[in-house]
Amino acid sequence: MPGRKVVLNVHITDTTLTTDRSPNPVGRWEEGRCPISSAQIREWLRTRQSTIIVRPVIDLADHVPVGSSEIPDRHKARVALRDQTCRFPHCTRPAQRCDIDHHRPYGEGGQTCPCNEVALCRRHHRAKTHSRWRYDIPPPGTYVWTSPTGFRFRVDHRGTHPVHDTSDPPDE
């Protein structure tokens, strides 16, 4: 009988995995989109049919640019883990199913680096590229979007929030 295919992105200590002292949810199952307990992770790891692949993510804030416009798989994984979903206001498409956008285009001096890369679903990637939607990245993982009519939204891991200020929208 074939084993179950499960993708886990987990920040966990070896002590939590090897003891029953921590029954709290410790990770999020990408396919199930819900918290999972350390006991459930241990059960999956003990199953003979399980295949375990470890892909460590050392530092989500690390900035390692490459010298081309093509985004390497390690950057895609890092951006997807950081952003979790499309970073357009109110979009909830999982980042694993999104394009990775160069905030500042590579041909215009932008680096191919996680600090300049953002998860955007295809629809919102096109809106950013071919319309007047624009965004800034105050720190990586937080995005301030400006709509074509000048409305501004802050998008981060907590969701979308209106930005109320009295400054004029940027000129295009």
Backbone torsions as a table, in degrees:
resi	resn	phi	psi	omega
1	MET	NA	124.7	-178.3
2	PRO	-68.5	149.7	179.2
3	GLY	-78.1	167.5	179.0
4	ARG	-79.2	140.9	175.3
5	LYS	-95.8	117.5	-178.6
6	VAL	-130.8	131.6	174.9
7	VAL	-105.6	119.4	180.0
8	LEU	-116.6	129.0	168.2
9	ASN	-110.7	104.9	-170.3
10	VAL	-128.3	133.6	168.8
11	HIS	-105.9	109.1	-170.5
12	ILE	-153.8	151.3	176.2
13	THR	-93.8	158.9	178.0
14	ASP	-64.4	-30.9	177.9
15	THR	-62.7	-42.2	179.9
16	THR	-63.6	-37.2	-179.9
17	LEU	-73.0	-28.1	-172.7
18	THR	-101.1	-2.0	178.5
19	THR	-130.5	165.9	177.1
20	ASP	-98.2	14.1	-175.5
21	ARG	-76.8	-9.6	-175.5
22	SER	-127.7	83.0	-178.1
23	PRO	-80.6	1.9	-178.7
24	ASN	-70.9	151.8	173.8
25	PRO	-58.8	135.2	-175.8
26	VAL	-123.3	-10.7	-176.7
27	GLY	-148.7	-179.3	177.6
28	ARG	-130.6	125.8	179.7
29	TRP	-82.7	118.4	-174.8
30	GLU	-59.1	-40.8	-179.0
31	GLU	-74.1	-34.4	-177.2
32	GLY	-91.5	-16.3	179.1
33	ARG	51.9	42.2	179.8
34	CYS	-145.0	160.4	175.8
35	PRO	-66.0	151.1	176.2
36	ILE	-130.2	150.7	-178.3
37	SER	-87.4	160.4	176.7
38	SER	-63.0	-32.6	177.7
39	ALA	-62.8	-41.5	178.6
40	GLN	-65.6	-41.2	177.9
41	ILE	-61.9	-45.8	179.0
42	ARG	-59.7	-40.6	179.0
43	GLU	-62.1	-45.4	179.1
44	TRP	-63.2	-38.2	-179.3
45	LEU	-68.9	-28.6	-179.0
46	ARG	-81.6	-18.6	-177.0
47	THR	-66.8	128.1	-177.0
48	ARG	-59.2	-35.5	-176.8
49	GLN	-78.3	-4.6	-178.4
50	SER	-72.7	142.1	170.7
51	THR	-114.8	124.8	-177.0
52	ILE	-107.6	124.6	174.3
53	ILE	-121.1	122.9	-179.8
54	VAL	-102.3	121.7	175.6
55	ARG	-122.2	91.0	-176.1
56	PRO	-68.6	140.4	171.2
57	VAL	-111.5	109.2	-172.4
58	ILE	-73.9	-49.3	-175.0
59	ASP	-151.2	109.0	-178.7
60	LEU	-66.3	-18.1	-179.9
61	ALA	-93.0	-1.0	-178.1
62	ASP	-66.4	144.1	-179.9
63	HIS	-120.3	101.9	-179.5
64	VAL	-121.7	93.0	-178.4
65	PRO	-73.2	155.6	172.5
66	VAL	-118.1	160.8	-173.3
67	GLY	-91.8	33.7	176.5
68	SER	-149.5	170.6	179.7
69	SER	-81.6	-17.7	-179.9
70	GLU	-70.8	130.5	-176.4
71	ILE	-89.3	117.9	-178.6
72	PRO	-69.8	157.3	-178.7
73	ASP	-56.3	-37.4	-179.2
74	ARG	-63.6	-34.0	175.9
75	HIS	-70.1	-42.3	179.5
76	LYS	-58.6	-44.6	179.9
77	ALA	-64.6	-43.2	-179.0
78	ARG	-64.0	-44.5	179.7
79	VAL	-66.4	-41.3	179.1
80	ALA	-62.6	-41.0	178.0
81	LEU	-66.7	-39.3	-179.7
82	ARG	-70.1	-47.9	-172.6
83	ASP	-84.1	-31.2	180.0
84	GLN	68.6	-43.7	-179.9
85	THR	-137.8	171.2	170.5
86	CYS	-52.5	136.3	-175.2
87	ARG	-93.5	13.3	173.8
88	PHE	-76.6	147.5	-179.0
89	PRO	-51.4	128.7	174.9
90	HIS	67.3	7.2	178.6
91	CYS	-87.0	140.1	-178.6
92	THR	-121.0	13.1	179.0
93	ARG	-62.5	130.9	-179.8
94	PRO	-57.6	138.8	-177.3
95	ALA	-60.1	-28.2	179.0
96	GLN	-63.9	-20.0	-179.7
97	ARG	-107.0	18.9	-177.7
98	CYS	-108.1	162.0	167.2
99	ASP	-75.4	159.6	171.5
100	ILE	-109.1	117.7	-175.5
101	ASP	-96.2	139.1	167.0
102	HIS	-78.9	116.1	177.9
103	HIS	-56.6	-56.4	171.8
104	ARG	-100.3	118.6	-173.9
105	PRO	-53.7	142.7	-178.8
106	TYR	-57.4	-42.7	-179.1
107	GLY	-69.7	-9.2	179.7
108	GLU	-114.1	26.8	176.1
109	GLY	95.8	-1.5	178.4
110	GLY	-77.1	142.2	178.8
111	GLN	-85.8	155.0	168.5
112	THR	-91.2	92.0	-172.7
113	CYS	-152.8	142.6	179.7
114	PRO	-52.1	-27.8	179.3
115	CYS	-71.3	-13.3	179.7
116	ASN	-117.9	12.7	-176.3
117	GLU	-119.0	141.6	-174.9
118	VAL	-139.8	139.3	175.0
119	ALA	-78.7	119.4	175.2
120	LEU	-134.4	131.1	175.3
121	CYS	-63.8	161.3	-174.9
122	ARG	-54.8	-43.6	-179.5
123	ARG	-60.0	-46.6	-176.9
124	HIS	-78.6	-26.5	172.5
125	HIS	-62.7	-44.0	178.0
126	ARG	-65.9	-39.1	178.3
127	ALA	-61.6	-41.1	178.5
128	LYS	-67.0	-40.9	-175.4
129	THR	-77.4	-37.7	-170.4
130	HIS	-113.7	9.1	176.3
131	SER	-135.6	-166.1	-175.8
132	ARG	-97.6	14.6	171.5
133	TRP	-69.5	134.8	179.4
134	ARG	-138.6	156.4	175.9
135	TYR	-143.4	155.7	173.4
136	ASP	-119.5	158.2	178.8
137	ILE	-119.3	92.8	178.6
138	PRO	-59.6	-63.9	161.8
139	PRO	-115.9	153.8	177.3
140	PRO	-54.5	135.8	-178.6
141	GLY	98.4	-11.5	176.1
142	THR	-122.7	133.8	-175.5
143	TYR	-131.2	134.5	175.4
144	VAL	-111.3	110.1	-177.3
145	TRP	-94.2	143.8	172.5
146	THR	-121.0	124.2	-179.6
147	SER	-77.5	165.6	177.4
148	PRO	-57.8	-23.3	179.8
149	THR	-96.8	4.2	175.4
150	GLY	96.0	-2.6	175.6
151	PHE	-69.8	143.7	-177.9
152	ARG	-121.2	143.8	-178.6
153	PHE	-135.8	138.1	171.4
154	ARG	-99.8	128.1	179.6
155	VAL	-119.0	125.8	176.8
156	ASP	-147.0	-168.1	-176.5
157	HIS	-65.7	-12.7	177.8
158	ARG	-93.1	-6.1	179.0
159	GLY	122.6	-156.9	-177.7
160	THR	-108.7	133.7	-178.2
161	HIS	-134.9	135.8	176.8
162	PRO	-66.8	145.6	175.5
163	VAL	-105.1	117.8	-179.4
164	HIS	-103.3	110.2	173.3
165	ASP	-146.4	170.1	-176.2
166	THR	-104.4	4.3	-179.8
167	SER	-74.0	155.0	178.7
168	ASP	-74.4	146.7	175.7
169	PRO	-65.7	153.5	-179.8
170	PRO	-63.7	145.6	176.7
171	ASP	-77.5	146.4	177.7
172	GLU	-114.1	NA	NA
